[in-house]
Amino acid sequence: MIPVLSNCPELIAWINNLLKVNIVKIEQTYSGAVACQIVDAISPGVVPLQKVSWDPRQEHECVANYKILQQAFFKLRVGRKVNVEKLVGGDYGENLEFLQWLKQYYETHANLAVSYNAIERRENALRVAENSKRQSTMTLKDVMPSAKKTLMSKENRMNGNGAIEYKAEAYIKEINSLRAANIELQKERDFYLSKLRDLEMVLQLHEKEKVPLADWMRKVLYGTPGHQPNLSAGQVLCPPNVPFRETGRDPIEAMQE
């Protein structure tokens, strides 16, 4: 536990003054958005604020905020442990201690001579996020009229019967189906990429340690086509020379100790 640097009212007043917000109790910071912007005030640009959920409605959105925060800590080489479960759960003591630590870290590392415009930073982040969303999610409503017109024009040149509309609708249904399949594939891709990033972060945290399992996992993770280690099914489940295989313990947990 770090020493109490300020009582609750003073801490709340500091947060409100720095970020130009209006929180009234510590538990309101559970979402991680406040912590992300405090780190942005310390090192602008390290936290991708456009990815932060400022008003999350679901628990997974809060967890995503803390993942962004942990990635920023990794870039800054900050070894602070973040108890995401307790923070997102609104645990008063955990949120209070974490914010006290953030305040101490801010006062030690921030450039206090440079003013920080918190409102402008949030507004810019929201604007970037909205523009990115608008550009990357072209809806069928946007493309359908022109696509339908092109298809019907082509069919009109071929024949002039009532099958034109039917064929256009068939093409539209196919487009809908392909788009839905593409969305599911992107979700699956993002899911597995997030798992790989988490694994990579664990390996990087233990980069200087001589752990056989970690070395083996790096070869698998960073191997290129034609240069992957030749692994049998038994080796995948139990890599050679790994001392944990006889203990019955989780290798990842053992590696993190």
C-alpha positions as CSV (number, residue, x, y, z in Angstrom):
1,M,0.0,0.0,0.0
2,I,1.3,3.5,-0.8
3,P,0.9,6.2,1.8
4,V,-2.2,8.3,1.7
5,L,-1.1,11.5,0.0
6,S,-4.4,13.3,0.1
7,N,-7.8,12.8,1.6
8,C,-10.8,12.1,-0.6
9,P,-12.2,15.6,-1.1
10,E,-8.8,16.9,-2.0
11,L,-8.2,14.1,-4.5
12,I,-11.6,14.6,-6.1
13,A,-11.0,18.4,-6.4
14,W,-7.6,17.7,-8.0
15,I,-9.1,15.4,-10.6
16,N,-11.9,17.8,-11.3
17,N,-9.5,20.7,-11.7
18,L,-7.0,18.8,-13.9
19,L,-9.5,17.1,-16.2
20,K,-12.4,19.7,-16.0
21,V,-14.9,17.1,-15.0
22,N,-17.4,17.1,-12.1
23,I,-17.1,13.8,-10.2
24,V,-18.4,13.8,-6.6
25,K,-17.1,10.4,-5.4
26,I,-14.1,8.2,-6.0
27,E,-16.2,5.3,-7.3
28,Q,-17.2,7.3,-10.4
29,T,-13.7,6.7,-11.8
30,Y,-14.3,3.0,-12.1
31,S,-14.5,3.0,-15.9
32,G,-10.7,3.8,-16.3
33,A,-11.4,6.8,-18.6
34,V,-10.2,9.2,-15.8
35,A,-7.0,7.2,-15.3
36,C,-6.4,7.2,-19.1
37,Q,-6.6,10.9,-19.3
38,I,-4.4,11.5,-16.3
39,V,-1.7,9.5,-18.0
40,D,-2.4,11.6,-21.2
41,A,-1.8,14.7,-19.1
42,I,1.5,13.3,-18.0
43,S,2.7,12.0,-21.4
44,P,0.4,13.4,-24.2
45,G,0.1,10.9,-27.1
46,V,1.0,7.8,-25.2
47,V,-2.7,7.0,-24.6
48,P,-4.8,6.7,-27.8
49,L,-7.7,8.8,-26.4
50,Q,-9.8,8.2,-29.5
51,K,-10.1,4.5,-28.4
52,V,-11.2,5.3,-24.9
53,S,-14.8,4.8,-24.0
54,W,-15.8,8.0,-22.1
55,D,-19.2,6.9,-21.1
56,P,-19.2,3.1,-21.0
57,R,-22.4,1.2,-20.5
58,Q,-21.0,-2.3,-20.4
59,E,-18.3,-3.9,-18.2
60,H,-16.2,-5.0,-21.3
61,E,-15.9,-1.4,-22.3
62,C,-14.4,-0.5,-19.0
63,V,-12.0,-3.5,-19.2
64,A,-11.0,-2.3,-22.7
65,N,-10.1,1.1,-21.1
66,Y,-7.8,-0.5,-18.6
67,K,-6.2,-2.5,-21.4
68,I,-5.4,0.8,-23.1
69,L,-4.0,2.1,-19.8
70,Q,-1.9,-1.0,-19.3
71,Q,-0.4,-0.7,-22.8
72,A,0.4,2.9,-22.0
73,F,2.1,1.8,-18.8
74,F,4.1,-0.7,-20.8
75,K,5.3,2.0,-23.2
76,L,6.3,4.2,-20.3
77,R,8.0,1.3,-18.5
78,V,5.7,1.6,-15.5
79,G,5.6,-1.5,-13.4
80,R,2.4,-0.6,-11.6
81,K,0.0,-3.6,-11.2
82,V,-3.6,-2.7,-12.1
83,N,-6.3,-4.8,-10.4
84,V,-8.9,-4.4,-13.2
85,E,-11.5,-6.6,-11.6
86,K,-11.7,-4.6,-8.3
87,L,-11.4,-1.2,-10.1
88,V,-14.2,-2.0,-12.6
89,G,-16.3,-3.5,-9.7
90,G,-16.3,-0.1,-8.1
91,D,-14.2,-1.1,-5.0
92,Y,-13.7,2.1,-3.1
93,G,-10.4,1.2,-1.5
94,E,-8.9,0.0,-4.7
95,N,-10.0,3.0,-6.7
96,L,-8.8,5.4,-4.0
97,E,-5.4,3.9,-3.7
98,F,-5.0,3.7,-7.5
99,L,-5.9,7.4,-7.9
100,Q,-3.6,8.4,-5.0
101,W,-0.8,6.6,-6.8
102,L,-1.7,8.3,-10.1
103,K,-1.6,11.7,-8.4
104,Q,1.8,11.0,-7.0
105,Y,3.0,9.8,-10.4
106,Y,1.6,12.9,-12.1
107,E,3.4,15.2,-9.6
108,T,6.6,13.4,-10.1
109,H,6.6,13.0,-13.9
110,A,4.3,15.6,-15.5
111,N,5.6,18.8,-17.0
112,L,3.8,21.2,-14.7
113,A,5.0,24.2,-16.6
114,V,2.9,23.2,-19.6
115,S,-0.9,23.8,-19.3
116,Y,-3.1,20.8,-20.2
117,N,-6.4,21.5,-22.0
118,A,-8.4,18.4,-20.9
119,I,-11.7,19.4,-22.6
120,E,-10.0,20.1,-26.0
121,R,-8.1,16.7,-25.8
122,R,-11.4,14.9,-25.2
123,E,-13.3,16.7,-27.9
124,N,-10.5,16.0,-30.4
125,A,-10.4,12.3,-29.4
126,L,-14.2,12.1,-29.9
127,R,-14.0,13.8,-33.3
128,V,-11.2,11.5,-34.5
129,A,-13.1,8.4,-33.3
130,E,-16.3,9.6,-35.0
131,N,-14.5,10.3,-38.3
132,S,-12.8,6.9,-38.2
133,K,-16.0,5.1,-37.5
134,R,-17.8,6.9,-40.3
135,Q,-15.0,6.1,-42.8
136,S,-14.6,2.5,-41.8
137,T,-18.3,1.5,-41.6
138,M,-19.8,2.4,-45.0
139,T,-23.3,1.0,-44.6
140,L,-25.4,-0.7,-47.2
141,K,-27.8,2.2,-47.1
142,D,-24.9,4.4,-48.6
143,V,-24.0,2.0,-51.4
144,M,-27.3,0.3,-52.2
145,P,-28.9,3.0,-54.4
146,S,-25.9,3.3,-56.7
147,A,-25.3,-0.4,-56.8
148,K,-29.0,-1.1,-57.5
149,K,-29.0,1.5,-60.2
150,T,-25.9,0.0,-61.9
151,L,-27.3,-3.5,-61.8
152,M,-30.7,-2.5,-63.2
153,S,-29.0,-0.5,-65.9
154,K,-26.9,-3.5,-66.9
155,E,-30.0,-5.8,-67.0
156,N,-32.0,-3.2,-68.9
157,R,-29.4,-3.4,-71.7
158,M,-29.8,-7.2,-71.8
159,N,-33.6,-7.4,-71.5
160,G,-36.5,-5.3,-70.7
161,N,-38.6,-7.7,-68.7
162,G,-39.7,-7.8,-65.0
163,A,-36.8,-10.0,-63.9
164,I,-34.6,-6.9,-63.5
165,E,-35.9,-6.0,-60.1
166,Y,-35.8,-9.6,-58.9
167,K,-32.2,-10.0,-59.9
168,A,-31.3,-6.7,-58.2
169,E,-32.8,-7.9,-55.0
170,A,-31.0,-11.2,-55.2
171,Y,-27.7,-9.3,-55.6
172,I,-28.6,-7.1,-52.6
173,K,-29.3,-10.2,-50.5
174,E,-25.9,-11.6,-51.5
175,I,-24.2,-8.4,-50.6
176,N,-25.9,-8.4,-47.2
177,S,-24.8,-12.0,-46.5
178,L,-21.2,-11.3,-47.5
179,R,-21.1,-8.2,-45.4
180,A,-22.4,-10.1,-42.3
181,A,-19.9,-12.8,-42.8
182,N,-17.1,-10.3,-43.1
183,I,-18.1,-8.6,-39.9
184,E,-18.0,-12.0,-38.1
185,L,-14.6,-12.7,-39.5
186,Q,-13.3,-9.3,-38.4
187,K,-14.6,-10.0,-34.9
188,E,-12.9,-13.3,-34.8
189,R,-9.7,-11.8,-36.1
190,D,-9.7,-9.1,-33.5
191,F,-10.4,-11.6,-30.7
192,Y,-7.4,-13.7,-31.6
193,L,-5.2,-10.6,-32.2
194,S,-6.1,-9.4,-28.7
195,K,-5.0,-12.8,-27.3
196,L,-1.7,-12.6,-29.1
197,R,-1.1,-9.0,-27.8
198,D,-1.8,-10.1,-24.3
199,L,0.6,-13.0,-24.7
200,E,3.2,-10.7,-26.2
201,M,2.9,-8.3,-23.3
202,V,3.5,-11.1,-20.8
203,L,6.6,-12.2,-22.7
204,Q,8.0,-8.7,-22.9
205,L,7.5,-8.2,-19.2
206,H,9.7,-11.3,-18.7
207,E,12.1,-10.6,-21.5
208,K,15.2,-10.5,-19.4
209,E,14.4,-13.6,-17.5
210,K,15.9,-17.0,-18.6
211,V,12.6,-18.9,-18.7
212,P,12.6,-21.9,-21.1
213,L,8.9,-21.7,-21.6
214,A,9.1,-18.0,-22.5
215,D,11.9,-18.7,-25.0
216,W,9.9,-21.5,-26.6
217,M,6.8,-19.3,-26.8
218,R,8.8,-16.5,-28.5
219,K,10.0,-18.9,-31.2
220,V,6.4,-19.8,-31.9
221,L,5.0,-16.3,-31.7
222,Y,7.7,-14.6,-33.8
223,G,8.6,-17.4,-36.2
224,T,8.3,-16.6,-39.9
225,P,7.0,-19.0,-42.6
226,G,9.6,-21.7,-43.1
227,H,11.3,-20.9,-39.9
228,Q,8.8,-22.1,-37.3
229,P,10.1,-24.6,-34.8
230,N,9.3,-28.2,-35.7
231,L,6.9,-29.1,-32.9
232,S,5.0,-32.3,-32.4
233,A,1.6,-32.4,-30.6
234,G,3.3,-33.6,-27.4
235,Q,5.8,-30.8,-27.5
236,V,3.1,-28.2,-27.9
237,L,1.4,-29.4,-24.8
238,C,4.6,-29.9,-22.9
239,P,7.7,-28.1,-24.3
240,P,11.0,-29.7,-23.7
241,N,13.2,-28.6,-20.7
242,V,10.3,-26.7,-19.0
243,P,10.5,-27.4,-15.3
244,F,6.8,-26.8,-14.7
245,R,5.6,-29.8,-16.6
246,E,6.0,-32.2,-13.7
247,T,4.4,-29.8,-11.1
248,G,0.9,-29.7,-12.4
249,R,0.9,-25.9,-12.2
250,D,-0.2,-23.4,-14.8
251,P,3.1,-22.6,-16.8
252,I,2.0,-18.9,-17.4
253,E,1.2,-18.4,-13.7
254,A,4.5,-19.9,-12.7
255,M,6.4,-17.8,-15.3
256,Q,4.8,-14.6,-13.8
257,E,5.9,-15.3,-10.2
